[in-house]
Amino acid sequence: MKYIFWIPLLFAMVSCSDKGEYIELNQDEKLLVTLPSNFPPIVYDVNKNPPTKFGFSLGKKLFYDGKLSANGFISCGFCHEQRFSFTHHGHQFSHGIDDMEGTRNTPSLANMAFFSEYAWDGATNHLDLFPIIPITSEVEMGETMTNVLQKLKDDTEYQKEFNAAFEEGGVNHENFLKALSQFMVMMVSYNSKYDKYVRGEDDVSLSEHELQGLYIFKEKCASCHATDLFSDGSFRNNGLSPNPRLNDLGRAEVSGNVNDNYKFKVPSLRNVALTAPYMHDGRFGSLKSVLNFYRNGVQDSPTLDPLLKSEKGLGIALTENEELSLISFLETLTDEQFINDERFTEY
Amino acid sequence: MKSFYKISFLLFLLVFVSSCSSDDGGIVELTGKGMVKIEFDNSMDGDDLLLSSSSYTNSQSETLTVSRLNYIVSNFSLTDEYGNIFSYPKDSGYFITSEESGNTEVVLSDVPAGRYTSMTFGIGVDQEKYSQGAEGQGDFLTVAEETNMMWSWQAGYKFLNFEGTFTSPTVTDDKNFKIHMGSHGSSLDNYKETTLTFDTQALVSDDLSPIIHLVVDASFILDGINKISLTEQAVIMVSEEKSPKIAVNVSNMFSVDHVHNGNDISH
């Protein structure tokens, strides 16, 4: 296990008076970002925005604050629920203000600091800028960045917290986005049964069935769901038939390139047993349906990923038994410690 | 002894040089810092740009009535007569000029004294800035939001927002056009820079704050080196083919009309 150790930073010198112990109230301290030994290198530059105790708790407060939306009720945490690895369980699409519906399924926030592209279509390549998308989306939080800032500026508690969290204090967009990132950067999910097995911790072993699933996974899935992040971060068309009501072009909506039509970011599979429904549009209710789709449902199109097309046909060949093994393996990616981590809980 | 002569000679030279520059009535020495104002005077092919009023016919037989012309200009640098380059601080180096709000002037403060002969600036937001995330954003998001320049679904900025209505030989009823150009996430960088040479040097010092008057020919956006037909496509927001062409056209729409030297703020 490898950690970045942050030397505790004392914003104010702690002085020892004659009367005995004296605790300085304005004492911030840097937090430690976990870098699991089985993960690829972190992408987010924590030196530019090092998480601190106050910055993190400000970010958490913002994350769970409905003020970030037009009607005052929809917070980030409304769609990103911790117990489902920060996804919107049971909701095909994100639900926003006035009960409007988005067009895409809420992705998990686990391990975002290890990725370089955000949202299903890579609408931004910096975690700091990501919150702009849901906040300003008419069907999600329906607010403007300017209004959100005004509401925070009018709140004396927030004023204090912004000043405590940042050396160059003040309620501004820079600090607002940095605080949210500090909260998200700390969300590292790395203690699933699988993790402990690969790191050789606590004598954890996988069952015969799970191991068989792991071998099938490595052979048939890991070229896209690569590394222990279980995504190579690329955009691919996996052969889903486009939903005619939406005709979501995915990556092409950002790039404007027809060669990107119907490509979406390969999602991480961490905690995947908890994050139903599946796919960018949440069309599948179970992992079984997902695997059935890869076996039988892949549709050809000019941008279909070449890995899903061979002389033998489209999709991924799996037997019934292999499918069951795969599902047992995928269930070992559930990280109970992460979904119960009190640092991230709302209350 | 030798060094004594050397020093005397240097002292003599110093007195000689300094007397030359201060007493002779030759070139005035510029010291301190000053302000540089850059006026973006928007026009259409030689005519003044009047929003939602005048119409303009271009070489593609399309007649445009413009209702919005906003663009981001950034990363200004000034080059003096000796080739020294002064780069304006990046953290405060992003500006939005907006014809509808009347905000068409960029003010660069604390520019070191000098005789500047050319200026380079960017149109849009460069990848380096994007890669900094929240760092150095300041209140630019607020300004961008107020001027319809925030591209929320790209989590970024529109570099150009050009809107209005048009008619053409085949489009006889007024039809809306919208040209929003910016970078496409990590897949396409549409940031461009342009360098303009001044006809007269822009003089900056504690006492001198020049105004650089640029003429911006907005007809270039569609009718520049690259021809963009509104009849073919009236709403261009994310087009891998057309957006880069528009970016090139836009980078060519600026020219220096004249430089005011002096210290009168309004000229």
Interface residues (C-beta under 8 A of the other chain):
Chain A: K48 N49 S116 E117 Y118 A119 D121 G122 A123 T124 N125 H126 L127 D128 L129 F130 I132 I133 T136 S137 T144 M145 T146 L149 N172 H173 E174 N175 F176 L177 K178 S181 R251 E253 V254 S255 G256 N257 V258 D260
Chain B: Y130 S131 Q132 G133 A134 E135 G136 Q137 G138 D139 F140 L141 T142 E145 E146 M150 S152 W153 Q154 A155 G156 H184 G185 S186 S187 L188 V238 S239 E240 E241 S243
